[in-house]
Amino acid sequence: MAYWLFKSEPNTWSWEDQKAHEGPAEWDGVRNYQARNNMRAMQVGDLGFFYHSVKEKRILGIVRVAVPAHPDSTADDPRWECVDVEALCDLPRPVTLDEIKANPALADMVLVRNSRLSVQPVTEAEWLEICRMAGFEEQKIPRAPWPEGKPCP
């Protein structure tokens, strides 16, 4: 099982949009091979951070991969695939890109090194550190694999 970060422009698909959507939603519209390949590597139950890009530049919530990679319904080209994700919970406190960059434990994070990649892997150590920064108590940090229907702590 693995951890991920999903970036979205809030005026296109916001964390509030994700939470309001009933059930899993396609993470569609990705047209980058590396991001697509990351989605192909995902398994049901993997967890991801939901990140607002552009002006906000902060992690707001946690999503669960609910459906593995499949053809993207917004693409005419079969090369493009997506996963479906569902909102699990808000972070107790959003974590900004500036805070992530200031944390030496996160210096090698893809978000710091390649901020343009829209779907990126997160190591377990990075996941735990950001969850701590967000204010999760150690015993309540969500960990993959996350079963369907289980509420977020």
PyMOL commands that set and color helices and strands:
alter all, ss='L'
color gray80, all
select helices_A, chain A and resi 15-20+33-41+97-102+104-106+110-113+124-134+138-140
alter helices_A, ss='H'
color red, helices_A
select strands_A, chain A and resi 3-8+25-26+47-52+58-71+81-96+119-122
alter strands_A, ss='S'
color yellow, strands_A
deselect
rebuild
show_as cartoon
